[in-house]
């Protein structure tokens, strides 16, 4: 399954948001077309803080999976919801790091 044009646009906006906030060296997102998986990674120096994996189940919904916890959640999300979740997480992580 491929990303729709709207999904590609949302990912592009997210990547631009990362650049604008000087986070593109700390955060990464990529889509694996062969298994319809969207991966968000957050790094601190050379250590990965978080990796979330979103599995595309149809043209509108995604399932959430946290790799390092090994748990699956039976809830579906739209890509716009995913982007907001990921943005909130990134802001929280790097805001906390700045306060240390």
Secondary structure, DSSP 4 states (H G I P E B T S, - for coil): -PPPHHHHHHHHHHHHHHHHTT-TTTEEEEEEGGGTEEEEEEEETTEEEEEEEEEE-SSS-EEEEETTTTEEEEEEE-HHHHHHHHHHHHHHHHHHHHH-
